[in-house]
Protein backbone atom coordinates (compact mmCIF):
# COMPACT_ATOMS: atom_id res chain seq x y z
CA UNK A 1 0.00 0.00 0.00
CA UNK A 2 1.26 3.43 -0.83
CA UNK A 3 0.80 6.23 1.64
CA UNK A 4 -0.77 9.31 0.09
CA UNK A 5 0.61 12.59 1.28
CA UNK A 6 -2.04 15.08 2.38
CA UNK A 7 -2.59 17.86 -0.09
CA UNK A 8 -0.92 21.11 0.88
CA UNK A 9 -3.18 24.13 1.03
CA UNK A 10 -2.12 27.30 -0.64
CA UNK A 11 -2.11 30.58 1.19
CA UNK A 12 -5.40 32.43 1.40
CA UNK A 13 -5.97 35.27 -1.04
CA UNK A 14 -5.52 38.73 0.44
CA UNK A 15 -8.02 41.51 -0.23
CA UNK A 16 -5.39 43.25 -2.38
CA UNK A 17 -4.99 40.12 -4.51
CA UNK A 18 -8.75 39.83 -4.96
CA UNK A 19 -8.92 43.47 -6.02
CA UNK A 20 -6.00 42.93 -8.42
CA UNK A 21 -7.75 39.96 -9.99
CA UNK A 22 -10.95 41.98 -10.43
CA UNK A 23 -9.00 44.82 -12.05
CA UNK A 24 -7.32 42.41 -14.46
CA UNK A 25 -10.59 40.65 -15.29
CA UNK A 26 -12.37 43.96 -15.94
CA UNK A 27 -9.77 44.78 -18.60
CA UNK A 28 -10.83 41.66 -20.54
CA UNK A 29 -14.45 41.39 -19.38
CA UNK A 30 -15.90 41.40 -22.90
CA UNK A 31 -13.87 38.30 -23.78
CA UNK A 32 -14.15 36.43 -20.47
CA UNK A 33 -17.92 36.88 -20.13
CA UNK A 34 -18.64 36.12 -23.80
CA UNK A 35 -21.20 33.30 -24.03
CA UNK A 36 -20.04 32.09 -27.46
CA UNK A 37 -18.34 28.69 -27.46
CA UNK A 38 -16.69 28.31 -30.85
CA UNK A 39 -13.08 27.19 -31.17
CA UNK A 40 -11.80 30.71 -31.79
CA UNK A 41 -13.59 32.05 -28.73
CA UNK A 42 -12.37 29.28 -26.44
CA UNK A 43 -8.79 29.80 -27.61
CA UNK A 44 -9.09 33.56 -27.08
CA UNK A 45 -10.43 33.02 -23.55
CA UNK A 46 -7.54 30.64 -22.82
CA UNK A 47 -5.04 33.24 -24.03
CA UNK A 48 -6.65 35.97 -21.95
CA UNK A 49 -6.65 33.84 -18.79
CA UNK A 50 -2.97 33.02 -19.37
CA UNK A 51 -2.21 36.74 -19.68
CA UNK A 52 -4.18 37.45 -16.49
CA UNK A 53 -2.28 34.68 -14.69
CA UNK A 54 1.10 36.08 -15.73
CA UNK A 55 0.16 39.62 -14.67
CA UNK A 56 -1.35 38.40 -11.39
CA UNK A 57 1.68 36.28 -10.46
CA UNK A 58 4.05 39.15 -11.18
CA UNK A 59 2.25 41.25 -8.55
CA UNK A 60 1.01 38.79 -5.93
CA UNK A 61 2.59 38.29 -2.52
CA UNK A 62 1.20 34.96 -1.30
CA UNK A 63 2.79 32.68 -3.89
CA UNK A 64 2.09 31.82 -7.50
CA UNK A 65 -1.32 30.68 -8.66
CA UNK A 66 -2.25 28.77 -11.76
CA UNK A 67 -4.98 29.67 -14.23
CA UNK A 68 -7.51 27.21 -12.81
CA UNK A 69 -7.12 28.66 -9.32
CA UNK A 70 -7.71 32.21 -10.57
CA UNK A 71 -10.74 31.14 -12.61
CA UNK A 72 -12.14 29.40 -9.56
CA UNK A 73 -11.60 32.48 -7.39
CA UNK A 74 -13.29 34.69 -9.98
CA UNK A 75 -16.27 32.33 -10.27
CA UNK A 76 -16.59 32.18 -6.47
CA UNK A 77 -16.46 35.97 -6.22
CA UNK A 78 -19.15 36.31 -8.91
CA UNK A 79 -21.35 33.75 -7.18
CA UNK A 80 -20.99 35.47 -3.79
CA UNK A 81 -21.77 38.83 -5.37
CA UNK A 82 -24.97 37.51 -6.96
CA UNK A 83 -25.98 35.90 -3.66
CA UNK A 84 -25.41 39.16 -1.78
CA UNK A 85 -27.45 41.14 -4.32
CA UNK A 86 -30.29 38.64 -4.09
CA UNK A 87 -30.27 38.77 -0.29
CA UNK A 88 -30.37 42.55 -0.31
CA UNK A 89 -33.29 42.51 -2.75
CA UNK A 90 -35.25 40.17 -0.49
CA UNK A 91 -34.47 42.21 2.61
CA UNK A 92 -35.58 45.40 0.85
CA UNK A 93 -38.92 43.71 0.14
CA UNK A 94 -39.36 43.08 3.85
CA UNK A 95 -38.25 46.59 4.83
CA UNK A 96 -40.46 48.31 2.26
CA UNK A 97 -43.49 46.31 3.33
CA UNK A 98 -44.10 45.00 -0.18
CA UNK A 99 -44.13 41.37 0.80
CA UNK A 100 -47.13 39.27 -0.07
CA UNK A 101 -48.41 36.34 1.94
CA UNK A 102 -47.33 34.00 -0.86
CA UNK A 103 -43.69 34.84 -0.06
CA UNK A 104 -44.07 33.60 3.49
C-alpha positions, 0 to 999 in steps of 0.5 A: 500500500502506498501512503498518500501525502495530504494535499498542501493548502495554498495561502489564502488570497488577500483583499489586495490580490482579490482586487488585483484579480478583479482589475485584471478581469475587468480589462478583458471582461468582454472576452471572459464573459462572452457566451459564445463557445466556438473554437476561436472564442475558447482559444481567445479566452484561454489566451486571456486567462494566461495573460491574467495569470502572468500579470497576477503572479508578477504582482502577488505576494502569497505565492504563484497561482495557476490559471484554474485557481484564478478562474475558480476564485473569480467564479466564487467571487461572482457567485458570492456577489450575486448571492449578496445582491439577491439577499439585499433585494429580499431584505428590501422587500421586507423593509419596504413592506411590499411582501405578499403572503405568498412569499411567506 
